[in-house]
Amino acid sequence: MWWQTNILTPTRGRGFYPLTDAVAAAVAEAGIAAGLCHLFLRHTSASLCITENADPQVHADLERFAQRLAPDGDPLFGHDDEGPDDMPGHVRNLFAGYQVTVPVGGARLLLGTWQGIYLWEHRNGTHRREVVVTLQGQTRADRAPD
């Protein structure tokens, strides 16, 4: 079975926005008992990631690292059509990624204890980000009786 939906996430500037609960709800709605959940971000200046979900210092540290990797206003970048954070956002997207896949088992996401799914906004302004959720797998009804 294949199933697809979108998650719209408004952002208020740089930072990590939790998606785990929304993705888990999509898995539950689709009725997938075992399979794969693929997430695809339809933007080039934000990222999707699976990272620490307990200590917010991890997100602060990652943000500081990204600032070092691709600082706003770096004279190296010529593309600044939407401001000094425009090209750094694109660079960060390439390094952090725009898609993740999570296994599904027992009708739930098989994330580790300290893992969470996040949209990582790389721009300073407000945006409306769209994540395509595609699920593929067996439903309980598809499974052969024991």
C-alpha positions, 0 to 999 in steps of 0.5 A: 500500500502507498499513502501520501500527505503533506505537513505544513509547518510555519517557521518564525526564523532560524531554529528546529521545529519538531515534526515527530508527532505530526509524522507519527499521526500520519503513520497512524492515519495511514494504518501502516503496520510495517514499512517505510516513511519517507519525508521530503522537504520542498524547499532549498533553504531549510532541512530535515533531520533526525537528531537529539530530542531531549537536550535543547543544547544540541540544537543550539550547538548545531546552529552555532556549527552551521553559522561557522560552516556558512555565515550570513553575509559571507563575501564568498557568496554572490547569490543574495537575492533574498538577503545575506542569509539566502545563500548560507541557507542553501549551503546548509540545506545541502549539508544537512539534507532535505529528506529522511526515511524512517522505518515503521513497525508495529504501526509506529515510527521506529525511532531511537529513544533520543531521536526526533524528526525536525525541520531545521529552518536556516533563514531568519524570516518567517516561512511556510514550509511543506514536507511531503510524507510518503508511506509504503508498507503493509496495513494490518489488513494486508498481513496474513493471519498467524 
